[in-house]
Amino acid sequence: MRNSEKKIFFGNIVQSSDIPLYYQLLSIIKRGIKVGVIKTGDILPSEAELCASYNISRSTVRHAVGELEREGLVVRRRGKGTFISEPKLNRKMDEVYSFSKEMRNLGLEPSSKILDFQIIAAQMDLGKSLEMKDRDDAYKIVRVRLANDEPLLVETTFIPVEIVPGLTREMLENKSLYEVIDANTGNTPYEAEESYESIILRKETANLLRCKQNASGFYIERKTRMQDGTVFEWTQSIMRGDRTKFVVKLKNKGIEFNRSIDVK
C-alpha cells in the first residue's frame, strides 16, 4: 500500500460523541480489516498520518493501535511500521472442531507435517480413554498442523484401528484426518468434549511451532464420539497462544450470545 493510498478506512471520528476517540479509530480500522479493504501484510498509516487524517492526538492513536496489537490484529516491526497480521486460528466451541475446515474458512491453506505414525496396543490409561480393551490396537498419529506453512499446533491423536482399518501414513499426507476416515469408512465424529489448560511452551515444542521458548500456549484434550457413542478419537494438542482466538456461543431462552476471547 503506497503512502498516498493509506487513508482507505471507512467512517469518520465524531469529536462530540460519548464514544472514546481511540475506540472510534479502533472500530474504523477493524471494519476495514473485516471487509478486506485492509489486507494481511498491509502497513497501517503512520501515527502522524492518522492524527492528521482524523484530527486526533498521538496518544489516541497509540491507544487504538495498542489495542489492535493486544488483540493480535497487527504486529509492529521496528524501523518498518505496523502491519496487519495473519488471521488467528479460530477455535469454535459450539461444534466439533476441524482444523482443516476452519483454516479454509479463513482463506488459509491447511497442511500437516507427520512426526510419528504407528500402531500401538491401547494399554492402561490409553485403553480407558478410548474405552477399549488393553489388547486392542490404536493408531498414534503425531502431527504439526500448519496454515500457509506457519505451524500453529502440535497434535497427538489416538484412534481405534477398528474405526478405520488400513489407515496409512501416506493417506494422511497434507489431508484432513476426518475427511480421510469419512471417505474410507463413512465414520464421522458426532460430538466432542474438550478441556483447556494454559501452559508455557517447552523448548522442543516451541521449536516445532517456531516461537520462543516459555511463550504462552494451551494444552487441549479432546475426546470425540460417533453418534452411537463409540469413541472416535482421543487427541492431545499443544497450541500457540499468540495465534489463537476462542469463539463461544451461548444460548439462553432462545437468545444467542457470541463471545470472542482473544488469548495472548
Steps between C-alpha positions, in 0.01 A plus 500: 500500500659833394496796739258690278257208528517455876181679595260233383302437818122532513347745746575823677582589858236710677673724751177574692404132540487328840697213342873543579704625206745210514211253486353675195835469320533140615156419358578671169819300450335173608220563252758553225665168587168315513379614158841438342588861424807451718660164432755277668846651454376856438673772697292737710538874448751660736396663828547843342283409201220364718515806723472730198229295327269475801602812698595299808800491733796263488395352835161412350663332201745310722215379721306369199802333337599353837157336524534364147836352593361352822225330300756361257363693201823688431871448560762772545831465316770730628613749241238384249156574643185322618360225279174303484553152646402163362152392620492315831411137535130509590405228744120482482363345815142430390577218254744215435818677395682426174834675452502456121146630459560801724820598319324483163222718639767757589637489147817319613652181362511224765776242501656249737846370572483145636757445775391150604258235374475156660261236626520437874318292759243708689628418845407648839408871483481503120264202503281677754499823300400317182270268697674198347641175631870506585595269213310694235708705256492873439670740261732758651536799269718799588471799266598864479202687358580796277315782327673659201810305614495663846482245787213561741469185711651162573236228511524144633197292402403147600234318295377142541617296200150357465371850415709514183679172415787535253586863577853590386736790548487576127121536509534789746771701326357854485144369530229541761485199734123530531458520122724195443308292754164611363603422141627152591248386759212748525579545870479859622527676837168601652585669828810589698604601848804723536700635793737799485800579716740793465865394481850628431655352188807287554803534274429195279137596436585869458753405231238294316260796513773751408440717802699596808566260783278576803240671279138451604295219354209267563482130572174355366355155549213389278298181506276462196215252462292373212123523513469153655729604788810314379822693566628634168824655620693633798724794417754702696596831342748773586398827342673835467340765717601795282305374198187370671150638529221314680141560393225391739132496413267527798124450486237604753127463437537526126744792510845440356812666638837500324813550705845536345791432731838619376778307667842656536 
